[in-house]
Amino acid sequence: MDKKILLNESDIPTHWYNIVADMPNKPRPPLNPKTGQPAGPDDLSPIFPMGLIQQEVSAEQYIEIPDQVREIYKLWRPAPLFRATGLEKMLDTPAKIYYKYEGVSPSGSHKPNTAVPQAYYNKQEGVKNITTETGAGQWGTALAFACSQFGLNCEVYMVRISYDQKPYRKVMMNTFGAEVFPSPSDRTQAGRNILAEDPETSGSLGIAISEAIERAVMDEQTKYSLGSVLNHVLLHQTIIGQETIKQLEYAGDYPDVVVAPLGGGSNFAGISFPFIKNNLTDGKATRFVAVEPASCPKLTKGKFMYDHGDSAGYTPLLPMYTLGHNFKPAAIHAGGLRYHGASVLCSQLLKDELIEAVALQQLECFEAGVLFAKAEGIISAPEATHAVAQVIREANQAKEEGTEKTILFNLCGHGFVDMLAYEDYFAGKLSDHTISDELLESNIRQIESLQPE
Ligand SMILES: *Cc1c(COP(=O)(O)O)cnc(C)c1O
């Protein structure tokens, strides 16, 4: 049995897989918030290049990856698939556990898989500057890297709490040539409004998105880029699952369950969509489990409604599981999972019961992350520990039931720049969080007026 299953560069997928083509219920359209009508390409063109807008609305099953993008992918792809022999032994489970490791990328997570094509299409259309937001700093680092590959300027609005907690992420972005501002900032109206209300705010992804969009709308040569949630982002990530299918073929295996953390949905989509295709078109019966933090439980406690993707309400209204765009998540360390909504595609799949969701507390996740580090030698990003914790639950269940099963999960990033989180965990400074029903209901009430007739 091989510990790690490697592919050749020629095995890097040539196409992205678009699940829209195979979904039994197509996602509902985004709406223009001013007219309430379906938002078309014209609504998106002030902020995105046409190449990405076409992918955003595409129903074609496969979309070809440009050669220049595949060349850059070669820096870290194909990513390794590991058999978690150490973890299996530690848990004494009959389950077989595999993990796809996306921490080998330049920024240490799956995010460059989409940052590179996004920078590519912007460059193609003559864009000079790209603005974006970042939570924990993973996305900002990935986009800063991608922009450096194409000679584009990159301006990053970083959620205040992460800017303070994760100074090295900022330095990484600076190293790739990006400018980084703590958000809310005084550079935008959206930021100034929030600061006037609450000068001490720790910020949120929703606010940072508003700031980055506002900057892009102000300037013709500037576009905006989003690291998760949107269809084209999820599309780009499907190279993860396509590679994994091939790797598991070499191992002679196929997953009974696929597990990944879900912030906006991109790494979950990346590993699971190509396998979901096999459920939909090839009679396979794999389960898919998205893991979210109990402190930001849009999938398990949110409502399927139209909502904005940002706090200021600049984005089209998206039909998704949401906690309301004014939701302010607790300051947990898994920054990438603190977003108020889930992607339209993942939301529709959950609504149609083609995927499952579970919410876990952060202490269980860190405990799992520490166990995994000892068993497998990789320190997981706090986001990824959510998948590890669920995998441990699945493996323990297999042991109790005495059933063999094959578990696959996405180890979407390493935690080398998140050691403060582990330090706080070891010092006993972290606690579990559950959001109150009152808070949840009041946030949802605020978006009821946004629903179409
Ligand atoms: C950004 C990020 C996430 C959450 O985003 P998704 O779009 O849900 O994947 C999870 N893990 C890591 C390591 C991240 O960088």
The ligand as an SDF file (V2000), in Angstrom:
LIG
                    3D

 15 15  0  0  0  0  0  0  0  0999 V2000
  -10.5890   30.1330    2.5090 C   0  0  0  0  0  0  0  0  0  0  0  0
  -10.3890   28.8770    3.1840 C   0  0  0  0  0  0  0  0  0  0  0  0
  -11.4750   28.0880    3.5670 C   0  0  0  0  0  0  0  0  0  0  0  0
  -12.9080   28.4740    3.3790 C   0  0  0  0  0  0  0  0  0  0  0  0
  -13.2980   28.8120    2.1000 O   0  0  0  0  0  0  0  0  0  0  0  0
  -14.0920   27.8150    1.1500 P   0  0  0  0  0  0  0  0  0  0  0  0
  -14.4320   28.6460   -0.0310 O   0  0  0  0  0  0  0  0  0  0  0  0
  -15.2930   27.3310    1.8740 O   0  0  0  0  0  0  0  0  0  0  0  0
  -13.1440   26.7310    0.8140 O   0  0  0  0  0  0  0  0  0  0  0  0
  -11.2090   26.8820    4.1810 C   0  0  0  0  0  0  0  0  0  0  0  0
   -9.9500   26.4870    4.4120 N   0  0  0  0  0  0  0  0  0  0  0  0
   -8.8780   27.2120    4.0520 C   0  0  0  0  0  0  0  0  0  0  0  0
   -7.5170   26.6950    4.3480 C   0  0  0  0  0  0  0  0  0  0  0  0
   -9.0630   28.4270    3.4290 C   0  0  0  0  0  0  0  0  0  0  0  0
   -8.0060   29.1500    3.0630 O   0  0  0  0  0  0  0  0  0  0  0  0
  1  2  1  0
  2  3  1  0
  2 14  2  0
  3  4  1  0
  3 10  2  0
  4  5  1  0
  5  6  1  0
  6  7  2  0
  6  8  1  0
  6  9  1  0
 10 11  1  0
 11 12  2  0
 12 13  1  0
 12 14  1  0
 14 15  1  0
M  END
$$$$
